[in-house]
Structure formats: structure tokens, C-alpha cells
Amino acid sequence: MLVMRYLIIIIALQTLLFSKYNKHMIEDIKLLESNSSSYSFTVMGDNRDRDDVLLQIIKSSNRDKDISFIINNGDLVSKGHKKEFKHYLKLINTSHKPLLSLLGNHELTISKDDKNYKYYFGKVNFSFSFNDSYFIVFDDVRFTKMRKKDKYWLKKELKKSLKYKYRFVFIHIPLYDPRYGRYIMAHSLKNIKDIHYLSKIFDKYKVTMLFTSHIHSYFRGYWHKTPFILTAGAGAPLKDGGFFHYIKVKIRDNRVSYQIVPINIRP
């Protein structure tokens, strides 16, 4: 009986430790805040299957003194197994900068469960501020139809973001598939009502940039009034002219710029 109690305590402590990983990263990010109007961060997506590309992106970001933190926009692992997450954690621990890891569809288990992701990284929807910017991470991989509570949460966060100069939103699956045209549904969200809702609310709250991934390439454009960048070249098998890369987002005074940084590793 005593042994069982100890096991329960150990499991509870492990869960508490791992489930706060992204929370710890946000705390580290907040420590870097300043009154400066100049700062940068890295955005990448879909690193699964190529550790060498991920490590090169981390190494490049480590060398760049302008970069304050890194955001990985999902598909961290291949099949959502715990052993894969443990391996991924070893890789990202080489980062000298806080690194946030977002939920992608490959983080789901075979039963479409996100429990292993949550065990290590915590909440799938979260937000934080940094200097004059607000960051919203919204999970769009688990639902075939958006839940009311998710809509409420997103709207509430977008309202909060109006207090800030810049609003950056991160979803893994794109609203549309830009390979086939501006508003074509393919390797993208499937529920047209959800797509219309998201597009409308992003337009309403004047999102500075919508970051998405999932399609292993690079695209940039507009969905209605909202600008988007699709970046998914952090290691997964490349498609449709894709190349290994990450995005360096630079905020300088009254301007935001987006630099594509290629990773010169053979596919």
C-alpha cells in the first residue's frame, strides 16, 4: 500500500513537471521583456522525421542575438508516442532561447488523443504578451466542428489583443490550401462554417499575421483581409517546391518584417 502511494506521488510530480513545459518557456520569455521597440523571434513548423534540420534551426537561432524566443508550430513528432516526445525534448534542450512547442495533428495518438502532448507540454490553447505584441495559440487539429467554448476563448483573446500594437495568431492546419488557389479546401480545415468563422473573426480583430503549417512548403498571402504565412519546412518530407527553412520575425519601431531563413541541408 505504501509503495503504491509513493508511485502515485511520483507520477503526479512527473505530470506536474512536464505539463508545465510551455508554461516554463513563457515565464522565461516574460523575463526577456523590455521597453524596446526592436526585437525578433523565430517561427518554424513540421520538424518531424529530420532531427538534423531541427537542430540546425535551433543552432542558427542560438547564434542570432536579435532572436528572443522560438515558436514551433506543430508536428513535433510522427505518431504521438511518449518516447518520441522524450526524444524531441532532448533536441530542443539544445536551444539557448525559450522554445514553445505547439500541437499538430501528428502529436495525436492513433486514437486521435492529445493526452501525450498535454502530459509534456500542457494546454493546447494559450496566449502571452511580449513587449507590444500579443500571441494567441489556437488548436485547430482536434475538432471536426468548433466547440462553443473554443470560439468563446478565441474571441476573448482577440479582444484582449486589441490593447497591443501587434497581434500574432498560430494555428497548425491552414484555413485553405494555397497550392490550389486562394480559397480552395484540400489539405486544410474541412468544416466550411468553421473556416468562415475563423476568417471573419481574424479580419474583425485585424490580426497582424496568421501563422500556419501542415503543408510541407512555404506560402504567403491573404485570406480575405488577414495576412498569412504558411511555414512547414523544419524537417518533414518536402512537397510542392518546399525547402527547409524558418521565419525570422523582426519588429523594428513601427514596422514588422518577415525574413525567410533557408537551411542548407539536402532533402
C-alpha positions in Angstrom: 0.0 0.0 0.0 2.8 2.4 0.9 4.7 1.6 -2.3 1.5 2.4 -4.3 1.2 5.7 -2.6 4.8 6.6 -3.5 4.2 5.6 -7.1 1.1 7.8 -7.3 3.1 10.7 -5.8 5.9 10.2 -8.3 3.5 10.0 -11.3 1.7 13.2 -10.0 5.1 15.1 -9.7 6.2 14.0 -13.2 2.9 15.1 -14.7 3.1 18.4 -12.9 6.7 18.9 -14.1 6.2 18.0 -17.8 2.7 19.6 -18.2 4.2 23.0 -17.4 6.9 22.9 -20.1 5.4 25.5 -22.3 4.4 27.5 -19.2 8.0 27.5 -18.1 9.0 28.7 -21.5 6.5 31.6 -21.3 7.9 32.5 -17.9 11.4 32.6 -19.5 10.1 34.7 -22.4 8.5 37.2 -19.9 11.8 37.7 -18.2 13.2 39.0 -21.5 10.6 41.7 -21.9 11.7 45.3 -22.2 10.5 48.7 -23.3 12.4 48.3 -26.6 10.5 48.6 -29.8 13.0 46.3 -31.5 13.0 42.5 -31.1 12.8 39.3 -33.1 11.5 35.7 -32.8 11.7 32.5 -34.8 8.7 30.6 -36.3 9.0 27.2 -37.7 6.7 24.2 -38.3 6.7 20.5 -39.1 10.1 19.3 -37.9 9.1 15.6 -37.6 11.4 13.0 -39.1 14.5 15.2 -39.6 16.4 15.9 -36.4 19.3 17.4 -38.3 17.1 20.2 -39.8 15.5 21.0 -36.4 18.9 21.1 -34.7 20.3 23.4 -37.5 17.3 25.8 -37.0 18.0 25.8 -33.2 21.7 26.4 -33.8 21.0 29.2 -36.2 18.6 30.9 -33.8 21.1 30.4 -31.0 23.7 32.4 -32.9 21.3 35.2 -33.8 21.5 37.7 -30.9 18.3 39.5 -32.2 16.1 36.5 -31.6 14.4 36.4 -28.2 12.5 33.1 -28.5 11.3 30.3 -30.9 7.9 29.1 -31.7 7.5 25.6 -33.3 4.0 25.5 -34.9 3.3 21.7 -34.6 4.1 18.3 -35.9 6.9 17.9 -33.5 6.8 14.1 -33.6 5.5 11.4 -36.0 3.0 9.3 -34.1 2.3 10.9 -30.8 4.2 8.3 -28.7 5.7 9.3 -25.4 9.2 8.0 -26.4 9.0 10.4 -29.4 8.2 13.4 -27.1 11.1 12.4 -24.8 13.5 12.4 -27.8 12.1 15.8 -29.0 12.7 17.3 -25.6 16.3 16.2 -25.7 16.6 18.0 -29.1 15.0 21.3 -28.0 17.0 21.4 -24.8 19.9 22.4 -27.1 18.2 25.8 -27.5 19.6 28.7 -25.7 16.4 30.6 -26.3 12.9 29.8 -24.8 11.2 27.4 -27.3 7.4 26.9 -27.4 6.1 23.7 -28.9 2.6 23.8 -30.3 0.1 20.9 -31.1 0.0 19.5 -34.6 -2.0 16.6 -36.0 1.0 14.2 -35.6 1.1 14.8 -31.9 -2.3 12.9 -31.7 -2.2 9.2 -30.8 -3.7 6.6 -33.1 -7.0 7.1 -31.3 -6.8 10.9 -32.0 -6.0 11.7 -28.4 -3.8 14.6 -27.4 -3.0 13.2 -23.9 0.7 12.7 -24.5 1.2 16.2 -25.8 -0.6 17.6 -22.8 1.4 15.4 -20.5 4.6 17.0 -21.6 3.6 20.5 -22.8 0.3 21.4 -21.2 -2.6 23.4 -22.7 -3.3 23.3 -26.4 -4.8 26.8 -26.3 -2.8 29.6 -24.7 -1.7 33.2 -25.0 1.0 35.5 -23.8 2.3 39.1 -24.4 5.7 40.3 -25.2 6.6 44.0 -25.3 4.0 45.5 -27.6 2.8 42.2 -29.2 0.1 39.6 -28.2 0.5 36.0 -29.2 -2.5 33.6 -29.5 -2.0 29.8 -29.9 -5.2 28.1 -31.0 -5.7 24.4 -31.5 -7.5 23.6 -34.8 -6.4 19.9 -35.2 -8.7 18.1 -32.9 -12.2 19.1 -34.0 -14.3 18.4 -37.0 -16.6 21.2 -35.7 -15.5 24.0 -33.4 -16.9 23.9 -29.9 -18.7 26.9 -28.4 -16.1 27.2 -25.6 -13.3 27.3 -28.1 -15.0 30.1 -30.1 -15.6 32.0 -26.8 -11.9 31.6 -25.8 -10.6 32.7 -29.1 -12.9 35.8 -29.3 -12.0 36.7 -25.7 -8.3 36.5 -26.5 -8.6 38.5 -29.7 -10.4 41.2 -27.8 -7.5 41.3 -25.3 -5.1 41.6 -28.1 -6.5 45.0 -29.2 -4.6 46.5 -26.3 -1.4 45.7 -28.1 0.2 47.1 -31.3 0.7 43.7 -33.0 -1.4 40.5 -32.9 0.1 37.2 -33.9 -2.1 34.1 -34.2 -0.8 30.5 -34.6 -2.8 27.6 -35.9 -1.4 24.3 -37.3 -3.8 23.5 -40.1 -4.4 26.3 -42.7 -7.8 27.7 -43.4 -7.4 26.8 -47.1 -4.8 25.0 -49.3 -2.8 27.8 -51.1 -1.4 25.3 -53.6 -4.7 25.2 -55.5 -6.0 28.7 -55.2 -7.0 31.4 -52.7 -10.0 29.7 -51.1 -9.6 26.1 -52.0 -10.2 23.3 -49.4 -7.8 20.4 -49.7 -5.1 19.6 -47.2 -6.7 22.2 -44.9 -9.6 22.6 -42.5 -12.6 20.6 -43.6 -15.6 22.4 -42.0 -16.5 25.4 -44.1 -18.6 27.0 -41.3 -15.5 27.0 -39.1 -13.3 28.4 -41.8 -15.7 31.2 -42.4 -16.0 31.9 -38.7 -12.2 32.0 -38.2 -11.6 34.1 -41.3 -14.3 36.6 -40.2 -13.0 36.9 -36.7 -9.4 37.3 -37.7 -10.4 40.1 -40.1 -12.5 41.8 -37.5 -9.7 42.0 -34.9 -7.1 42.9 -37.5 -4.6 40.1 -36.9 -1.1 41.3 -37.8 -0.1 37.8 -39.1 -1.7 34.4 -39.1 1.0 31.7 -38.9 0.1 28.2 -40.1 1.9 25.0 -41.1 0.8 21.4 -42.1 1.6 21.6 -45.8 5.3 21.0 -46.1 6.3 24.1 -48.1 6.2 27.8 -47.8 3.4 30.2 -48.9 2.5 33.8 -48.1 -0.7 35.7 -48.9 -4.0 36.9 -47.7 -7.2 35.1 -46.8 -9.7 38.0 -47.2 -8.2 40.8 -45.1 -5.9 38.7 -42.9 -2.3 38.1 -44.0 -0.9 34.6 -43.5 2.4 32.8 -43.7 2.4 29.0 -44.1 5.8 27.7 -42.9 6.3 24.0 -42.7 9.9 23.4 -43.7 11.5 22.4 -40.4 12.2 18.7 -41.4 9.1 16.9 -42.6 9.2 15.5 -46.2 9.1 18.5 -48.5 6.3 19.0 -51.1 5.4 21.3 -54.0 8.6 23.3 -54.2 9.2 23.3 -50.4 12.6 23.9 -48.9 13.9 23.6 -45.4 13.6 27.0 -43.7 12.3 29.0 -40.8 10.9 32.6 -40.5 12.6 35.3 -38.6 10.0 37.9 -37.5 11.6 41.3 -36.9 9.8 44.1 -35.1 11.5 47.4 -35.6 9.9 50.7 -34.4 6.7 50.9 -36.4 7.3 48.0 -38.8 7.1 44.2 -38.8 9.2 42.2 -41.4 9.3 38.5 -42.1 12.6 37.0 -43.3 12.8 33.5 -44.8 16.0 31.9 -43.5 16.9 28.8 -45.6 18.5 25.7 -44.1 21.1 24.3 -46.5 20.6 20.6 -45.9 19.8 18.2 -48.6 16.2 16.9 -48.6 
